[in-house]
Amino acid sequence: MSAGVRLPGFFNLHIVEHCNFNCAGCSHLSNTAPKIEHEVDGYIKAGENLAKYLHLSQVQILGGEPTLHTKFTEAIPSLYKTFKKVVDDVAITTNGWWLYDRETFKRVISVLPFLDHIICSGHPQLFAKAGREDVLHRLQVVKRVRPEVRVDLYERGEFMHTAFVETPIVNRPTCENKYCLQLDSNGFFRRCPAAAYAELLPNPPILFCEAERNERYDTATGNYTSFVEWVKREQPSCNYCTYGMSRFVHLKGDPRMIFTEIGV
């Protein structure tokens, strides 16, 4: 049980940066990222420090595609045991390719006791391997193996849709993001995950880098008071996500995110 003060929000941590899908417009830039695999020791040390003064709702273990980590079956239990003291929900976000790969399927099944939540991204590349109903069936198999694990299929109504609007969308002057953070393997928090993804590019665009003006937060020397002060500082907005937008664009069709919770 965490000794930390409870706050809303969640954070991400990447155990790999690369992916075996090539989804156009990937929000994590994983389709162009070099093959990078992170050691989990730095995350575990950060988690031990965070447990002393902070408790958040969720950590999402992702990438890239996290199941590509060569020590996946060792990494997930270690991360779970550490971060369960920091969050309520330890989740993994995956593209679901392992549903069709027997050996990787076995690896995922073996770590189910160390996951609270599986979020499967329902990109068309996944559905190209089989129909949506087949994907749902395979996820139901996972659910039957361990009913305690929440399994969600995370879909978007439309991918790569170009929107034309009558008036320009003007960003807010400051970013509204407070608790959608990124934890790096060196133990530092970032206010904006987008800046981390942009570093994977040869020439990071200014619109990502602008969001990283505030210094990163060192979990090793932190405490509850300084963390809250840091996370609430104003920072300039960008157009990476809706936290910086002054209004939403309603596209033709259904652009909403659709979560299908898988039952037994």
C-alpha positions as CSV (number, residue, x, y, z in Angstrom):
1,M,0.0,0.0,0.0
2,S,1.3,3.4,-0.9
3,A,2.2,6.0,1.8
4,G,1.8,8.7,-0.8
5,V,-1.0,11.3,-1.1
6,R,-3.7,10.4,-3.6
7,L,-4.1,12.6,-6.7
8,P,-6.1,12.1,-9.9
9,G,-4.4,11.3,-13.2
10,F,-2.1,8.7,-14.7
11,F,1.3,8.4,-16.3
12,N,3.0,6.4,-19.1
13,L,6.2,4.5,-19.2
14,H,7.8,3.0,-22.3
15,I,9.7,-0.3,-22.1
16,V,10.4,-0.1,-25.8
17,E,10.0,2.6,-28.4
18,H,9.7,0.6,-31.6
19,C,6.6,-1.3,-33.0
20,N,6.0,-4.1,-35.4
21,F,3.0,-2.3,-37.0
22,N,3.4,0.7,-39.3
23,C,0.4,2.7,-38.6
24,A,0.2,6.0,-40.4
25,G,-0.1,8.9,-38.0
26,C,1.0,7.0,-34.9
27,S,0.6,9.4,-32.0
28,H,3.7,7.9,-30.3
29,L,5.8,8.1,-33.6
30,S,6.5,4.4,-33.1
31,N,6.2,3.7,-36.8
32,T,9.4,5.7,-37.4
33,A,11.1,5.1,-34.0
34,P,14.5,3.3,-33.9
35,K,14.7,0.0,-32.1
36,I,15.1,1.0,-28.5
37,E,14.6,-1.2,-25.5
38,H,14.7,0.3,-21.9
39,E,16.0,-1.4,-18.9
40,V,13.3,-1.5,-16.1
41,D,15.7,-0.9,-13.2
42,G,15.4,2.8,-13.6
43,Y,11.6,2.6,-13.5
44,I,11.6,0.4,-10.4
45,K,13.9,2.8,-8.6
46,A,11.6,5.7,-9.5
47,G,8.5,3.7,-8.4
48,E,10.1,3.0,-5.0
49,N,10.7,6.8,-4.6
50,L,7.2,7.7,-5.7
51,A,5.5,5.3,-3.3
52,K,6.8,7.4,-0.4
53,Y,4.9,10.5,-1.3
54,L,2.5,10.0,-4.3
55,H,-0.4,7.8,-5.4
56,L,-2.1,8.2,-8.8
57,S,-4.9,6.3,-10.5
58,Q,-3.0,4.4,-13.3
59,V,0.3,3.6,-15.0
60,Q,0.2,2.5,-18.6
61,I,3.1,0.3,-19.7
62,L,3.5,0.8,-23.5
63,G,5.8,1.9,-26.3
64,G,6.1,1.1,-29.1
65,E,4.7,-2.4,-28.7
66,P,5.6,-3.5,-25.1
67,T,5.4,-7.2,-25.9
68,L,8.5,-6.8,-28.1
69,H,10.7,-6.3,-25.1
70,T,13.1,-9.2,-25.0
71,K,12.7,-9.6,-21.2
72,F,8.9,-9.0,-21.2
73,T,8.0,-11.8,-18.9
74,E,10.6,-10.6,-16.3
75,A,9.8,-6.9,-16.7
76,I,6.1,-7.0,-16.2
77,P,6.1,-8.7,-12.8
78,S,8.8,-6.5,-11.5
79,L,7.0,-3.3,-12.7
80,Y,3.7,-4.5,-11.3
81,K,5.1,-5.3,-7.8
82,T,6.7,-1.9,-7.6
83,F,4.0,0.4,-9.2
84,K,1.1,-1.3,-7.4
85,K,2.3,0.7,-4.4
86,V,2.0,3.9,-6.5
87,V,-1.2,3.4,-8.6
88,D,-4.6,1.6,-8.4
89,D,-4.4,0.2,-11.9
90,V,-1.4,-1.2,-13.7
91,A,-2.2,-1.4,-17.4
92,I,-0.5,-2.5,-20.6
93,T,-1.4,-0.8,-23.9
94,T,-0.7,-3.1,-26.9
95,N,-1.5,-3.3,-30.6
96,G,-2.7,-6.9,-30.1
97,W,-0.4,-8.6,-32.6
98,W,0.3,-11.3,-30.0
99,L,-3.3,-12.6,-30.4
100,Y,-2.0,-14.2,-33.6
101,D,1.4,-15.3,-32.5
102,R,1.3,-18.5,-30.4
103,E,4.6,-18.0,-28.5
104,T,4.0,-14.4,-27.7
105,F,0.4,-15.2,-26.7
106,K,1.8,-17.6,-24.1
107,R,4.2,-14.9,-22.8
108,V,1.3,-12.5,-22.3
109,I,-0.8,-15.2,-20.6
110,S,2.0,-15.9,-18.2
111,V,2.1,-12.3,-16.9
112,L,-1.7,-11.9,-16.5
113,P,-1.4,-12.3,-12.7
114,F,0.7,-9.1,-12.8
115,L,-1.7,-6.9,-14.8
116,D,-4.9,-5.2,-13.8
117,H,-5.8,-4.0,-17.2
118,I,-5.1,-4.8,-20.9
119,I,-5.9,-2.0,-23.4
120,C,-5.8,-3.3,-27.0
121,S,-5.6,-0.7,-29.7
122,G,-8.0,-1.6,-32.4
123,H,-6.2,-0.2,-35.4
124,P,-7.2,-1.4,-38.9
125,Q,-3.8,-3.3,-39.1
126,L,-5.0,-5.5,-36.3
127,F,-8.4,-6.1,-38.0
128,A,-6.7,-6.8,-41.3
129,K,-5.4,-10.1,-39.8
130,A,-8.9,-11.2,-39.0
131,G,-12.3,-9.7,-38.6
132,R,-13.3,-7.6,-35.6
133,E,-15.4,-10.5,-34.2
134,D,-12.4,-12.8,-34.3
135,V,-10.3,-10.2,-32.4
136,L,-13.1,-9.9,-29.8
137,H,-13.2,-13.7,-29.5
138,R,-9.5,-14.0,-28.9
139,L,-9.6,-11.3,-26.3
140,Q,-12.5,-13.2,-24.6
141,V,-10.1,-16.2,-24.3
142,V,-7.7,-13.9,-22.5
143,K,-10.5,-12.8,-20.2
144,R,-11.5,-16.4,-19.4
145,V,-8.0,-17.3,-18.4
146,R,-7.9,-14.5,-15.8
147,P,-11.4,-12.9,-15.2
148,E,-9.9,-10.4,-12.8
149,V,-8.1,-8.6,-15.5
150,R,-10.0,-5.8,-17.3
151,V,-9.7,-6.2,-21.1
152,D,-10.6,-3.3,-23.3
153,L,-10.6,-2.9,-27.1
154,Y,-9.8,0.7,-27.8
155,E,-11.0,1.9,-31.2
156,R,-11.3,5.1,-33.1
157,G,-14.3,5.8,-35.3
158,E,-12.0,7.1,-38.1
159,F,-8.3,7.1,-38.8
160,M,-6.3,9.6,-40.8
161,H,-9.4,11.8,-41.6
162,T,-8.7,15.3,-42.9
163,A,-11.0,18.0,-41.4
164,F,-11.8,21.3,-43.1
165,V,-13.2,24.0,-40.9
166,E,-14.6,27.4,-41.6
167,T,-12.5,29.2,-39.0
168,P,-9.0,28.3,-37.7
169,I,-8.7,26.4,-34.5
170,V,-6.8,28.6,-32.1
171,N,-5.0,26.9,-29.3
172,R,-5.4,27.9,-25.7
173,P,-2.5,30.0,-24.5
174,T,-1.5,27.4,-21.9
175,C,-1.8,23.6,-21.9
176,E,-4.6,22.1,-19.8
177,N,-2.6,18.9,-19.2
178,K,-1.9,18.3,-15.5
179,Y,-1.9,14.6,-14.9
180,C,-1.1,12.9,-18.2
181,L,2.6,12.5,-17.6
182,Q,5.5,10.5,-18.9
183,L,8.0,8.7,-16.7
184,D,11.4,8.2,-18.3
185,S,13.7,5.3,-17.4
186,N,16.1,7.8,-15.8
187,G,13.5,8.5,-13.1
188,F,12.4,11.9,-14.3
189,F,8.8,12.9,-15.1
190,R,7.9,14.9,-18.1
191,R,4.8,17.1,-18.2
192,C,4.2,16.3,-21.8
193,P,4.7,12.8,-23.4
194,A,4.7,14.4,-26.8
195,A,8.1,15.9,-26.2
196,A,9.5,12.5,-25.5
197,Y,8.1,11.1,-28.7
198,A,9.4,14.0,-30.7
199,E,13.0,13.3,-29.5
200,L,12.8,10.1,-31.6
201,L,12.8,12.2,-34.7
202,P,16.0,13.4,-36.4
203,N,14.8,17.0,-36.3
204,P,12.2,17.4,-33.5
205,P,9.5,20.0,-34.6
206,I,9.2,23.1,-32.5
207,L,5.5,22.5,-31.7
208,F,6.5,19.5,-29.6
209,C,9.5,21.1,-28.0
210,E,7.6,24.2,-26.9
211,A,5.7,22.0,-24.5
212,E,8.9,21.0,-22.7
213,R,10.0,24.4,-21.4
214,N,9.3,23.5,-17.8
215,E,12.1,21.4,-16.3
216,R,11.5,17.7,-15.7
217,Y,10.8,16.4,-12.3
218,D,13.3,14.3,-10.4
219,T,11.4,11.5,-8.6
220,A,14.4,10.8,-6.4
221,T,14.5,14.2,-4.8
222,G,10.8,15.0,-4.9
223,N,8.0,15.2,-2.4
224,Y,4.3,15.7,-2.6
225,T,4.4,19.5,-2.2
226,S,7.0,20.1,-4.9
227,F,5.4,17.7,-7.2
228,V,2.0,19.5,-7.1
229,E,3.7,22.8,-7.6
230,W,5.6,21.4,-10.6
231,V,2.6,19.7,-12.3
232,K,0.4,22.8,-11.9
233,R,2.8,25.3,-13.5
234,E,1.6,26.9,-16.7
235,Q,3.3,25.8,-19.9
236,P,2.6,26.9,-23.4
237,S,0.2,24.8,-25.4
238,C,0.8,23.0,-28.7
239,N,-1.6,21.3,-31.2
240,Y,-0.4,17.7,-30.4
241,C,-3.5,16.8,-28.4
242,T,-6.9,18.2,-27.3
243,Y,-5.4,19.6,-24.0
244,G,-4.2,22.6,-26.0
245,M,-7.3,23.1,-28.3
246,S,-9.8,25.8,-27.7
247,R,-12.5,23.7,-29.3
248,F,-13.1,20.3,-30.9
249,V,-13.6,19.5,-34.6
250,H,-16.6,17.3,-35.2
251,L,-15.7,15.2,-38.2
252,K,-18.1,13.4,-40.6
253,G,-18.8,10.0,-39.2
254,D,-17.9,9.0,-35.7
255,P,-14.4,10.1,-34.6
256,R,-15.0,9.2,-30.9
257,M,-12.8,6.8,-29.0
258,I,-14.8,3.6,-28.5
259,F,-14.0,1.3,-25.5
260,T,-15.4,-2.2,-25.7
261,E,-14.9,-3.9,-22.3
262,I,-14.5,-7.6,-23.0
263,G,-16.6,-10.0,-20.9
264,V,-16.1,-13.6,-20.1
